[in-house]
Amino acid sequence: MVDEQEPLKDDEVPDDETLAAELALGLLDGDEKAAALRKQLSDPTFARAVDEWNDRIDPLFQEFQDVEPEASIWDSIESRIDGGATPSGTVVQLKRWRIGAILSGALAACLALALIVGPGPFASPSEPQSVAVAQLTGNIEGLVLAVSYDPKTAEMRVDVDGMPETETEPELWIVGSDGVPRSLGQIGRDGISQMTVPSDHRKLITSAATLELSMEPPSDTPHAKPTGEPVATGKITII
């Protein structure tokens, strides 16, 4: 990480693999983290790289137990740094770590919400904004779907990457708590597809639901049920 007072130059921007590792390891903050989260939601290849880094890192964390440090420890460290000839950038970094240790989960959720909703006036407490997101993967190597849904407009965006050529067409399904798949319609084989979710399916888009992708015969209308097993699935997350 570059010191806060030394912004990245154009030739110092990390490549996607390095950026994915930094995001997975929690080394980013501020504008850098916001840009990485935006890229994770819009770029399936980058999202897959982040997932791969998380898979590498998770086994390491399983060996440790969470320990909450005493509040006095932070004050003691800061007082020692402030009392010495330590560069100001180190103090700034320490404060970042302290904030990140306490608020990293809330910060990630807020950043993701801001990135998806886009610029605009802040919502009042009585009018919270939320969106649904999901990433679908399965047994087809390289296939990734990044999905976002805006309940205000009932619009769903599906970004497809790595879909192989077949005689069948990809069809997206919403599976609620009752376990019954309901078709959201067939989508494009690559690139971005946008659709308006039918009114009777919108209430199913919750954190208890799953999105599934199956390969179906070409059709102008949604099928009543899948003809085979899903090739990709992903849990819905509300942020």
C-alpha positions in Angstrom: 0.0 0.0 0.0 1.2 3.5 -0.8 1.3 6.1 1.9 -1.9 8.2 2.0 0.0 11.3 1.1 1.5 9.7 -2.0 -1.3 8.9 -4.5 -0.8 6.1 -7.0 0.7 7.1 -10.3 -0.7 5.6 -13.5 2.1 3.1 -13.8 1.7 2.0 -10.2 -1.9 0.8 -10.5 -1.9 -2.9 -9.5 -2.8 -5.6 -12.0 -6.1 -7.4 -11.5 -4.5 -10.4 -9.7 -2.7 -8.2 -7.3 -5.8 -6.1 -6.7 -7.9 -9.2 -6.1 -5.4 -10.4 -3.5 -5.3 -7.0 -1.7 -9.1 -7.0 -1.6 -9.4 -10.5 -0.2 -6.7 -9.8 2.4 -8.4 -6.6 3.5 -5.4 -4.4 2.5 -7.6 -1.8 0.7 -9.5 1.1 2.1 -11.1 4.4 1.0 -11.3 5.1 -2.8 -9.1 2.0 -3.5 -11.5 -0.3 -1.8 -14.5 1.4 -3.4 -13.0 0.9 -6.9 -12.2 -2.7 -6.2 -15.7 -3.5 -4.9 -17.2 -1.8 -8.0 -14.9 -3.9 -10.2 -15.9 -7.1 -8.3 -19.6 -6.4 -9.0 -19.2 -5.6 -12.6 -16.3 -7.8 -13.8 -17.0 -11.6 -13.4 -13.4 -12.5 -14.2 -12.1 -10.2 -11.4 -14.9 -11.5 -9.0 -13.7 -15.0 -9.7 -10.1 -14.0 -8.9 -11.2 -12.6 -5.6 -13.1 -15.8 -4.8 -10.0 -17.8 -5.6 -7.9 -15.7 -3.2 -10.6 -16.1 -0.5 -10.4 -19.9 -1.0 -6.6 -19.8 -0.5 -6.8 -17.6 2.6 -9.8 -19.2 4.4 -7.9 -22.3 5.5 -5.3 -20.2 7.2 -7.8 -18.3 9.3 -9.4 -21.5 10.5 -6.3 -22.2 12.5 -6.8 -19.1 14.6 -9.4 -18.0 17.2 -10.8 -14.4 17.4 -9.4 -12.5 20.3 -10.8 -9.0 21.1 -7.9 -6.7 22.3 -8.4 -4.4 25.2 -9.3 -0.8 24.3 -6.3 0.4 26.1 -3.9 -1.4 23.7 -4.8 0.9 20.8 -4.3 4.0 23.0 -0.9 2.7 24.2 0.3 2.0 20.7 -0.8 5.4 19.4 0.8 7.3 22.4 4.1 5.6 21.8 4.1 6.4 18.1 3.0 10.0 18.7 5.9 10.4 21.2 8.6 9.2 18.8 9.9 10.4 15.5 7.6 8.2 13.5 6.5 9.4 10.0 3.0 10.8 9.9 2.0 8.2 7.3 2.5 5.4 9.9 0.1 7.1 12.3 -2.4 7.4 9.5 -2.0 3.7 8.7 -2.4 2.8 12.3 -5.7 4.7 12.5 -6.8 2.9 9.3 -6.1 -0.5 10.9 -8.0 0.5 14.1 -11.0 1.6 12.1 -10.9 -1.4 9.8 -10.7 -3.8 12.8 -13.9 -2.3 14.3 -15.9 -1.4 11.2 -14.7 -3.4 8.3 -17.9 -5.4 7.9 -20.2 -2.3 8.0 -17.9 -0.3 5.7 -17.9 -3.1 3.1 -21.7 -3.2 3.1 -22.0 0.6 2.9 -19.5 0.8 0.0 -21.2 -1.9 -1.9 -24.6 -0.2 -1.5 -23.2 3.1 -2.6 -21.5 1.6 -5.7 -24.6 -0.2 -6.9 -27.1 2.5 -6.2 -24.8 5.2 -7.7 -24.3 8.8 -6.9 -27.2 10.8 -5.6 -28.7 12.3 -2.4 -28.5 10.2 0.7 -31.7 8.4 1.6 -33.4 9.5 4.8 -33.6 6.9 7.6 -37.2 6.3 6.9 -36.4 5.4 3.3 -33.6 2.9 3.3 -32.1 1.8 0.0 -31.2 -1.8 -0.7 -30.3 -4.0 -3.6 -30.0 -7.7 -4.1 -26.8 -9.2 -5.5 -25.7 -12.8 -6.3 -22.8 -14.5 -8.0 -23.6 -17.8 -9.7 -21.0 -20.5 -10.4 -21.3 -24.2 -11.1 -19.7 -27.3 -12.7 -19.0 -25.5 -16.1 -15.4 -24.3 -15.9 -15.1 -20.6 -16.3 -18.8 -19.8 -16.2 -19.7 -16.9 -13.8 -22.9 -14.8 -13.6 -23.0 -11.6 -11.7 -26.6 -10.5 -10.9 -27.9 -7.4 -9.3 -31.6 -6.5 -8.7 -33.0 -3.1 -7.8 -36.4 -3.5 -6.0 -37.3 0.2 -6.7 -37.4 -0.4 -10.5 -37.9 -4.2 -10.4 -35.0 -4.4 -12.9 -32.5 -7.3 -12.8 -29.1 -7.1 -14.5 -27.3 -10.3 -15.4 -23.6 -10.2 -16.5 -22.6 -13.5 -18.1 -19.0 -14.7 -18.7 -17.7 -18.0 -19.9 -20.9 -19.5 -21.3 -20.1 -22.4 -23.7 -21.9 -22.8 -27.1 -24.8 -25.3 -26.9 -28.1 -26.0 -28.7 -29.9 -25.0 -25.5 -30.4 -21.6 -24.0 -29.6 -20.3 -20.5 -32.7 -19.7 -18.4 -32.6 -18.0 -14.9 -34.7 -19.2 -12.0 -35.6 -17.9 -8.6 -35.9 -20.5 -5.8 -37.7 -19.3 -2.7 -37.9 -20.9 0.7 -40.5 -23.3 -0.6 -37.8 -24.9 -2.9 -39.8 -24.4 -6.1 -38.0 -22.9 -9.0 -39.8 -20.1 -10.9 -38.5 -18.9 -14.2 -37.3 -15.3 -14.6 -36.8 -15.9 -18.4 -34.1 -16.8 -20.8 -31.0 -14.6 -20.9 -28.2 -13.9 -23.3 -25.3 -16.3 -23.7 -22.7 -13.6 -23.0 -22.5 -9.9 -22.0 -25.2 -8.1 -20.1 -28.9 -9.0 -20.0 -31.5 -6.8 -18.4 -35.0 -7.9 -17.5 -38.0 -6.7 -15.5 -38.9 -9.3 -12.8 -42.5 -10.3 -12.9 -44.6 -8.8 -10.1 -45.5 -12.2 -8.6 -41.8 -13.1 -8.4 -40.5 -9.9 -6.8 -41.4 -10.9 -3.2 -39.3 -14.0 -3.6 -36.1 -12.0 -3.9 -34.8 -12.2 -0.4 -31.7 -13.4 1.5 -33.4 -16.8 1.9 -33.7 -17.3 -1.9 -31.3 -18.8 -4.5 -30.8 -18.0 -8.1 -30.3 -21.0 -10.5 -29.3 -21.3 -14.1 -30.4 -24.1 -16.3 -30.0 -24.9 -20.0 -33.4 -25.1 -21.7 -34.9 -25.4 -25.2 -35.2 -22.0 -26.9 -38.5 -20.4 -26.1 -40.2 -17.0 -26.3 -41.9 -17.6 -23.0 -40.6 -18.8 -19.6 -40.8 -22.5 -19.0 -43.0 -23.9 -16.2 -40.1 -25.9 -14.7 -36.5 -26.8 -15.5 -35.9 -29.8 -17.7 -32.6 -30.6 -16.0 -30.3 -29.9 -13.1 -29.0 -26.3 -12.7 -25.5 -25.6 -14.2 -24.9 -22.7 -11.9 -26.3 -21.5 -8.5 -25.8 -18.6 -6.1 -27.3 -17.3 -2.9 -28.9 -13.9 -2.9 -27.5 -11.2 -0.6 -29.4 -8.1 0.3 -27.2 -5.0 0.9 
